[in-house]
Amino acid sequence: AQSVTQLDSHVSVSEGTPVLLRCNYSSSYSPSLFWYVQHPNKGLQLLLKYTSAATLVKGINGFEAEFKKSETSFHLTKPSAHMSDAAEYFCVVSEAGGTSYGKLTFGQGTILTVHP
Amino acid sequence: DAGVIQSPRHEVTEMGQEVTLRCKPISGHDYLFWYRQTMMRGLELLIYFNNNVPIDDSGMPEDRFSAKMPNASFSTLKIQPSEPRDSAVYFCASRYRDTFTDTQYFGPGTRLTVL
């Protein structure tokens, strides 16, 4: 079985400061991991994904995430927050085998607030 | 490509009425997924199709919910009769292949309110 835990339901930063959104996962197989972003009243947009290639993954809008198997983590970071980054972020796992193959399991989401 | 298209974007109905949500996947995608998003339960997979055939409907909450995919470019999710607890945002997503690494692309969602 697979699961995802986003460690913070809300993160608040000032514009120009670094962003860290934390995610831990559990998977019986080698997973693929994704970060999606949802702006208010919008659909989900893919930020980046990890698929067993490089452990440091770069995404859109300056975001990146590092896959750490030993820590079962896939934290999302950005060096400098922008006001337009304010949104809800979802960490997602897709499992490589078993009955959950190819299905997405979503974390509960982290709401990022960016202050001027 | 126009992306995944959903209609309507907003639906307000009264308890007991039938509700039909519509989805057009990205052209060429073989997989289509229906999700529901609520504050209490987050994002839940309801059902998904491969080549228009329902593969897994274990997430469909009860018999009041049904989904069809009559062709590769159209799917519906129907609720009959609707209840206030069905109020949620319903997302449709599509994917090209059957690999766990492939990206699902989401539509903008339908916000359903059942009074």
Boltz contact constraints between the chains, C-beta under 6 A:
constraints:
  - contact:
      token1: [A, 32]
      token2: [B, 100]
      max_distance: 6.0
  - contact:
      token1: [A, 32]
      token2: [B, 101]
      max_distance: 6.0
  - contact:
      token1: [A, 43]
      token2: [B, 106]
      max_distance: 6.0
  - contact:
      token1: [A, 43]
      token2: [B, 107]
      max_distance: 6.0
  - contact:
      token1: [A, 43]
      token2: [B, 108]
      max_distance: 6.0
  - contact:
      token1: [A, 43]
      token2: [B, 109]
      max_distance: 6.0
  - contact:
      token1: [A, 44]
      token2: [B, 106]
      max_distance: 6.0
  - contact:
      token1: [A, 46]
      token2: [B, 103]
      max_distance: 6.0
  - contact:
      token1: [A, 51]
      token2: [B, 101]
      max_distance: 6.0
  - contact:
      token1: [A, 94]
      token2: [B, 100]
      max_distance: 6.0
  - contact:
      token1: [A, 96]
      token2: [B, 100]
      max_distance: 6.0
  - contact:
      token1: [A, 102]
      token2: [B, 100]
      max_distance: 6.0
  - contact:
      token1: [A, 106]
      token2: [B, 42]
      max_distance: 6.0
  - contact:
      token1: [A, 106]
      token2: [B, 43]
      max_distance: 6.0
  - contact:
      token1: [A, 108]
      token2: [B, 42]
      max_distance: 6.0
